[in-house]
């Protein structure tokens, strides 16, 4: 059995980790403050003490997951190519799975869009990479919307897509990478 977290930073980290797991499984309306605290092995009053509210915990959890995804990509290079960035963002990690599922739940919850993070480090990198692409077919922002729609759709609907198309793990990963290459080529025109 794991020990209860002690100290402000350990408690905050445990609560955000528990929130990420619980919110990605059940959505914001399906999880209570007590559920998250129980998963984190702390008293539920500590959520209000360290975050002020469940909404603030959700916001900070989503931002933390986004920051971790950006960190997994490594530092941005001044000449970072869109192809490299897409290849790296198309690799599903546990952090990405939690993040995208929480985003889907938030979009399906009244007022959920208010709980999305305020900083988008991966999207910023994508914007810069797209701007460096010569001869692109779409505007920078239209390109980003298309790429995010494709990527988010793959991440959020993976169970449905795999089952409907009868895809193994290896087949789905191969298709994910193929679509990343296709999107990169499409951007170039």
C-alpha positions as CSV (number, residue, x, y, z in Angstrom):
1,X,0.0,0.0,0.0
2,X,1.4,3.4,-0.9
3,X,1.9,6.0,1.8
4,X,-0.3,9.0,2.1
5,X,1.2,12.1,0.6
6,X,2.7,14.6,3.1
7,X,3.5,18.3,2.5
8,X,1.9,20.8,0.2
9,X,3.7,19.8,-3.1
10,X,3.2,16.1,-2.5
11,X,-0.5,16.5,-1.7
12,X,-1.1,18.8,-4.7
13,X,0.7,16.4,-7.0
14,X,-1.3,13.4,-5.6
15,X,-4.6,15.3,-6.1
16,X,-3.8,16.3,-9.7
17,X,-2.7,12.7,-10.5
18,X,-5.9,11.3,-9.0
19,X,-8.0,13.9,-10.7
20,X,-6.4,13.1,-14.1
21,X,-7.2,9.4,-13.6
22,X,-10.7,9.9,-12.3
23,X,-11.7,12.6,-14.7
24,X,-10.5,10.7,-17.7
25,X,-12.6,7.7,-16.6
26,X,-15.8,9.4,-15.4
27,X,-15.8,13.0,-16.6
28,X,-16.2,16.1,-14.4
29,X,-19.9,15.4,-13.4
30,X,-19.2,11.7,-12.6
31,X,-16.5,12.5,-10.0
32,X,-16.9,14.2,-6.7
33,X,-14.3,16.0,-4.6
34,X,-14.5,13.0,-2.1
35,X,-13.8,10.5,-5.0
36,X,-10.7,12.4,-6.0
37,X,-9.4,12.8,-2.5
38,X,-10.0,9.1,-1.8
39,X,-8.0,8.1,-4.9
40,X,-5.2,10.5,-3.7
41,X,-5.4,9.0,-0.2
42,X,-6.0,12.5,1.4
43,X,-8.8,14.3,3.2
44,X,-11.3,15.9,0.8
45,X,-10.9,19.2,2.6
46,X,-7.3,19.4,1.2
47,X,-8.8,20.0,-2.3
48,X,-10.3,23.3,-1.1
49,X,-7.3,24.1,0.9
50,X,-4.8,23.7,-2.0
51,X,-7.0,24.6,-5.0
52,X,-10.0,26.5,-3.6
53,X,-12.5,24.5,-5.6
54,X,-13.1,21.4,-7.7
55,X,-13.1,23.6,-10.8
56,X,-9.7,25.0,-10.0
57,X,-8.3,21.5,-9.4
58,X,-9.7,20.5,-12.9
59,X,-8.1,23.5,-14.5
60,X,-4.7,23.0,-12.9
61,X,-4.9,19.2,-13.8
62,X,-5.6,19.9,-17.4
63,X,-2.8,22.5,-17.6
64,X,-0.4,20.1,-15.9
65,X,-1.3,17.3,-18.4
66,X,-0.8,19.7,-21.3
67,X,2.6,20.9,-19.9
68,X,3.7,17.2,-19.4
69,X,2.8,16.4,-23.0
70,X,4.8,19.4,-24.2
71,X,7.7,18.3,-21.9
72,X,7.6,14.8,-23.5
73,X,8.2,16.4,-26.9
74,X,11.5,17.8,-25.6
75,X,12.7,21.3,-26.2
76,X,11.5,23.1,-29.3
77,X,14.1,23.6,-32.0
78,X,14.1,26.9,-34.0
79,X,13.7,24.9,-37.2
80,X,11.4,22.2,-35.8
81,X,9.6,20.6,-38.7
82,X,5.9,20.0,-38.7
83,X,6.6,16.4,-39.8
84,X,8.7,15.7,-36.7
85,X,6.2,17.5,-34.4
86,X,3.3,15.5,-35.8
87,X,5.2,12.2,-35.6
88,X,6.0,12.9,-31.9
89,X,2.4,14.1,-31.0
90,X,0.8,11.1,-32.8
91,X,2.5,8.7,-30.3
92,X,-0.2,8.1,-27.7
93,X,1.1,8.1,-24.1
94,X,-0.9,7.6,-20.9
95,X,-0.7,11.3,-20.2
96,X,-2.1,12.1,-23.7
97,X,-4.9,9.6,-23.2
98,X,-6.0,11.1,-19.9
99,X,-5.7,14.7,-21.3
100,X,-7.7,14.0,-24.5
101,X,-10.4,12.1,-22.6
102,X,-10.8,14.9,-20.1
103,X,-11.0,17.4,-23.0
104,X,-13.8,15.3,-24.5
105,X,-15.7,15.2,-21.3
106,X,-15.3,18.9,-20.7
107,X,-16.6,19.7,-24.2
108,X,-19.7,17.6,-23.5
109,X,-20.3,19.3,-20.1
110,X,-22.2,22.6,-19.9
111,X,-19.6,25.2,-19.0
112,X,-16.8,22.7,-19.4
113,X,-14.9,24.9,-22.0
114,X,-14.3,27.3,-19.1
115,X,-12.1,24.7,-17.4
116,X,-9.7,24.1,-20.3
117,X,-6.2,25.4,-19.7
118,X,-5.2,28.9,-20.6
119,X,-1.8,28.1,-22.2
120,X,-1.3,25.7,-25.1
121,X,2.4,25.0,-25.5
122,X,2.0,22.2,-28.1
123,X,-0.3,24.2,-30.3
124,X,2.1,27.2,-30.1
125,X,4.8,24.9,-31.4
126,X,2.6,23.6,-34.1
127,X,1.7,27.2,-35.2
128,X,5.4,28.1,-35.6
129,X,6.1,24.9,-37.5
130,X,3.2,25.5,-39.9
131,X,4.3,29.1,-40.5
132,X,7.7,27.8,-41.6
133,X,6.0,25.4,-44.2
134,X,6.4,26.8,-47.7
135,X,3.6,26.4,-50.2
136,X,1.0,25.2,-47.7
137,X,-2.6,24.9,-49.0
138,X,-4.4,26.4,-46.0
139,X,-3.9,29.3,-43.7
140,X,-1.9,28.7,-40.6
141,X,-4.9,28.6,-38.3
142,X,-7.0,26.5,-40.7
143,X,-4.1,24.0,-40.9
144,X,-3.9,23.8,-37.1
145,X,-7.7,23.3,-36.8
146,X,-7.5,20.5,-39.4
147,X,-4.5,18.8,-37.7
148,X,-6.0,19.1,-34.2
149,X,-9.3,17.7,-35.4
150,X,-7.6,14.7,-36.9
151,X,-5.4,14.1,-33.9
152,X,-8.1,14.6,-31.3
153,X,-10.5,12.5,-33.2
154,X,-8.0,9.6,-33.3
155,X,-7.2,9.9,-29.6
156,X,-10.8,10.3,-28.4
157,X,-12.5,7.8,-30.7
158,X,-9.7,5.2,-30.7
159,X,-11.8,2.5,-29.0
160,X,-14.6,3.0,-31.5
161,X,-12.3,3.2,-34.5
162,X,-10.4,0.1,-33.5
163,X,-13.6,-1.9,-32.9
164,X,-15.5,-0.6,-36.0
165,X,-12.5,-1.2,-38.4
166,X,-11.4,-4.4,-36.5
167,X,-7.9,-3.1,-36.0
168,X,-5.2,-4.6,-33.8
169,X,-3.0,-2.5,-31.6
170,X,-0.2,-2.6,-34.2
171,X,-2.6,-1.8,-37.1
172,X,-4.0,1.2,-35.3
173,X,-0.6,2.5,-34.4
174,X,0.5,2.1,-38.0
175,X,-2.6,3.9,-39.3
176,X,-2.0,6.7,-36.8
177,X,1.6,7.2,-38.1
178,X,0.4,6.9,-41.7
179,X,-2.2,9.7,-41.1
180,X,0.5,11.8,-39.5
181,X,2.6,11.5,-42.6
182,X,-0.4,12.2,-44.8
183,X,-1.4,15.3,-42.8
184,X,2.2,16.6,-43.0
185,X,2.2,16.1,-46.8
186,X,-1.2,17.7,-47.2
187,X,0.0,20.8,-45.4
188,X,2.9,21.2,-47.8
189,X,0.5,20.9,-50.8
